[in-house]
Amino acid sequence: MTPGRAPLSAVLITKNAASQLAACLESLVFCDEVLVVDSGSTDGTPVLARSQGARVLETEWRGFGPQKQFAVEQASHDWVLCVDADERVSETLRQSILAALAAPTANAYRFPRCNRFMGRYLRHGEGYPDWSLRLFHRAHGRWSTDAVHEKVVCQGPVAGLQGDLLHDSAETLDSYLAKQNRYTSLAAEEALARGKDANVAKLLLSPLFRFIKFYFLRLGFLDGVPGLVHIVIGCQNSFAKYAKILAFKADRQQK
């Protein structure tokens, strides 16, 4: 631990992440502890993590939010940095984190996440800055239990840091689309559980307004074809979520 700053635990949840984990762990060497919570990997992820000095816990899958919260609770230090296996801490972000922990002025910190999509780091649209709250004191923050798009809920002040969290997913467009299909199903089920509804106006207007916002107002067109594809998929997700809400609702009424 660097004298004069609060100790830090980096926390990851994994499953079959061996192909990307090494680069992630290399970017976390400045942390005082790296904790990997694995749920049934068959590709050697736990072995790889231990070989790079991480502490590894192997446990059952609880769902995204609960799994991340479980990992936070197992960390050795109160300040935690939560990252995914396909993310890397940039040098600028590393320096910002160390400076913040030397004299904390907030209970949590957020920073931009830069997403690589179709071979290009997106710098506009909904791909950037993609603000992510990932550094927090666990006495004041915790992961939500959302089925999809889980987030850190924090009490007290939140500050911003300079430097990007680089999201370098190696998934194909086909697998990305398949994941979005699963996510929209989860989002629709969660919306119904919370009493939310859908109608034709939301079905048609939500994707349209989303495209205008991210492609024109947020300058997504400057990211070329990857930016266009990324935004159109987001619009498709909006349409799919509301369509699934209506479909799930109809199915329940027939039972």
N, C-alpha and C positions, 0 to 999 in steps of 0.2 A: 504493500500500500504506500502511495506517495504521502509523505508527511504533510499535515496541514489540510487534508481534504477528507471528506467522508468516504468510507469504503463503499465499493459498488459491486453488486452481483449482476451479471448478465444472465438472462433467463430465456431458454428456448424450449418449445415443444416440438417434437419431431415424430415422423413415421416415414421410413424409407427415404431418408434425405441425404444419403451418403454422397450422391453425385454433386451436391452443392454445399455440403456442410463445411468442408475444409476451408474454403475461402471465407465463409462467415466467421468461423472460429479464429482465423488469422486476424480478422479485423477487430477482434474483441480481446486481444492480448493485453490491452491496457487495463482491463477490469480485474478486480481483486479475486473474483470467482466467476467461473462460467458453469452454469447448471443446465444440463440437458435432461428434460423429462420425455422419455420415449414411450410410445404406445404400440408395441408389437412389430417393430421393424424386422424385416427379413433380409435386408441388404447390407448388414454390418454397420449400421449407423451407430449403435452404442459402442462398438469396438473402436471405430474411427474417432468418436468423440473422446473416449478415454485416452487414446493414443496422443491426442493433442492437449491433454491436461484438463479436460472438462470433468466435472463430477456428474455422474449419470444415475438417474433413477428410472426404473422401468415399471410402468404401471398401466392400468386399464384406461381406455378412452372415456372421457366424461362429457365431451362436447367442447367446442372451441373456448368459450368464455370460462366455464368451470375448470377446464384443463390448464389454462393459463393462470387462473387464480390459484389453483393447487400448486403450480410451479413457483409462483411468487411466494407462497407461504412456506415453501421448503428452502428458500434462499437463506444464506448465512447472514446477509446484510440487509438493512432496512431500505437503503436506496437500491432500486432495481431498474435495469434497462432491459426491456422486453423486445426481442427481435425474432424474426423468422429465419429459417435456414437458408432461404434464397435472398436474404438481405445482407448488406455490408455497410459498416460504419465508415464514412469517408474520413479523410485526415482532418478536414476542417471541422466536421462534427465531433470527432474525437477530442480535439483541442477545446471546443466549446463545452463539452460535457465535463472535462476535467476542470475547467475554469469555474463552471457552475457549482461543482461539488466542493470546490475550495472555499466558496462563500455563498451558500444557497440563499436565494432571495425569494424562492417560491417552493410550494410543496410538490410541484410537478412541472415538467418541461415538455414542450412539443417542438417538432422540427419538421422541415419538408421532406417528403419521400419522393424520390425521383424514380419513375417506373420505366423499365426497358420493355418495349413492346414492338414486335416484328423487327427486331434488330436495331431499334433506335430508342434512346432515352428521350421521353416526352418532356417538353418544357412548357407546355401550354395546355389549354383545355382542362379536362378533368384529370389528366395524368400528372399535373404539376400545378401548385406545390404539394397537393395531397397531404396536408398537415396531419401529423401523427403524434399523439401523446403517448410516449413510450418510456420516458424516464420519470420516475415518481418515488416518493417516500411511501412505503406500504402502510404506514400508520394513517395516511390521509387519502389513499386511493386504492381501488380494487377493480378487477375486470368485471364487466357486466355479464349476465347470464344469457345474453341474446343468442338465439340459434344461429344467426348469421350476422356478419358485420359487428362483431363484439367490439367493445371499446372500454377504455379506462374511465371510470367515474371518480372524480377527485373533489375533495373538499379543500377550500382555501385557494390561494393564488396560484395561477398557472402562467408561466413565462415561456417565451420563445427562444430558440437557439439557432445559431447560424450553422450551415453545413447540411449536406444531404444524407439521408439514409437511402442508399442505393438498392433498389429492388430489381434484381437481375434474374427474373424467372426464366427458366430454360424450357418451359412448356410450349408445345406446339399450339397453333391457332385452333386446331381441332380439340385438343384437351382443354384449352381455355374456354371454348364455347360450351363444352360439356360441363365444366365447372360452373359457368354462369347459369346454365340450366338448372343445376342442383341448387344454387344459391337463390334463384328466383322462386323455386318451389318452397324453400325454407322461409323466405321472406313473406310469401303469400300466406303460408300457414301461421306464421307469427302474427301477421297483420289481422287475420281472422280471429286469432286467440285474444287479441287486444280489442276486439269489437270494431275494427275498421272495415270499411266497405269499399266497393268500387262501382263505377258506372261508366257509361259510354263516353262521357266528357273526359274523365280521367284516362280512359283507355286511349283516346285519340290525342288529347292535348298535352298530356304529360311528356310523351316522347318528343313532340314538336317543340315545346318550350325548352326541353333539355338540350335539343340540338342547337337551337338559337343561342342559348346561354353559353354552351361550351365551345361550339365551333366558331361563332362570330364574336360574342362579347368577351370570351376568355381566350380568343385568338388561337383556337385549336387548329385552324387552317395552316398555321405556320409550322406545324409538325408533319406536314406532308401527308402521304397516303397512310402511314401508321397512325397518325393522329386522327384522320378521318375514320378509319376502321374502328379505332378504339371508342370514339364518340358514338358511332352508329350502333356498335354493340351495346353501349350503355343505354341508348334509346330503345333498342330492342328489349333490353332487360326490363326497362320501365313498362313497356307494353306487356311483356310476358307476365310480370308480377300481377298487374291488374287483371289480365285475362285469367290467370290461375286463381285469383281470389274469386272471380265470378264462377269459374268452373268448380272449384272446391265447394263453394256455397251451394251451387246447384246440386252437386252430388249429395251433400248432407241433407238437403231438403227432400230428396227422393228416397232416402233411407228411412 
